[in-house]
């Protein structure tokens, strides 16, 4: 009898576990379809529901809050979609919330998306009718994508040209890729550094020199700092000024004289401007030349003439 | 000879139907054999549980691993729990459980009743005033009808757990996410028809086993034959009923 009881216990366990699993499964499925929680019924009128069916999910702000209860045609251009929404989502759905038909993923089930309205509006009531948005149609999207694709094609071909240009041997890229250039740049920078160091030294020296000058050391310093010298210089400058004034007067006179000369005034002017005179002068010179040549000949003859021969011989020695 | 085969087949079909009718007539009349019913429940239901659980676990695991490559091909790896849960709950767990039970229970009942018949214990019962049909047949058919659905529910659970492990061999699906996805996918239209049809599976297995055992003859050789044909016919019936069930579900638009 004890064994019989034990068997019955195990049998009871078996049956209870089995049925409770079934009940649990029903509960879980039911809770997914919001059958056992408090619900509100709302509806929305769509122009096109894109294959929405009874049982599809309703999402508010991306969270499943209910299911589609029915989809009915109410006129030639509108479809009434009745939705069952969990009561706990009701306060957050405002009367100006917008319902739209969406897709779960790219190829997934259709669903109703409810976007949250503005805070100011009151929450929906039972049997509220939501505003709707035209659903995004896949083929329309693909059409737009087609245009985008074409644009991308043009852009990518342009990009290709640009990159080709960049990759070209005689391009900036080459310069960028050339290690020698980099080396040179590095060397230049090092040189610059050395130079600037030298510059620092030089400036230091300069500062010293300037300091010395300020203090009246050295000739330049003396020159700058000595006040008597400066007055002397000023006097000299004044004298120079006077001198240059006189020079200006002289130049003016000279100008005048030259003008006169040009016009053939005075003896010198006649001399300069008279072409006949020049011709005559030329002629005289010519004659002189001939005369001189003759004289030379006479002198040569004289060398060999008797009274002077001795003299020349002695001179030779 | 062909005529003979057909006649025999029709004869047997008629006999089985009459046998089932007799069950309905006698099982619901008072003087219920509660003790025997519970004893059979223990042997048929509880004792089959380990076998059913192991089979279901392996089926869940294997189906998940086998489905993965195809889903990966579509980049729909995340759909693995959904797909596996639907195929397991709707079809695989009920049918596998029913087949296992057809093997275990059908042959058990067939052999038990067959040997009782051959050793004339059934006749002795009738003489002693006990209704053997009520005591032996009705309780067993009732038991099979009621325990197989429970076994199927347990098998669903165990096979889904196997699916969870299978999904986690290659991929990573958290415990919560897995069950969320499973119950997200499953609808009453998946669970209720699949549980309902298992009552018919159970009834068919019990009826065929009892019929074959109850009508066994030709001595000890007949016991083996009745056990064998009980398994064969009930397995076949499970598939035929499954076919019928899927057509009815389809007609009722519950798919």
Interface residues (C-beta under 8 A of the other chain):
Chain A: X4 X7 X8 X10 X11 X14 X15 X17 X18 X19 X21 X22 X25 X26 X28 X29 X30 X31 X32 X33 X55
Chain B: X38 X39 X41 X42 X45 X46 X49 X147 X149 X150 X151 X153 X154 X156 X157 X179 X183 X184 X186 X187 X188 X191 X195
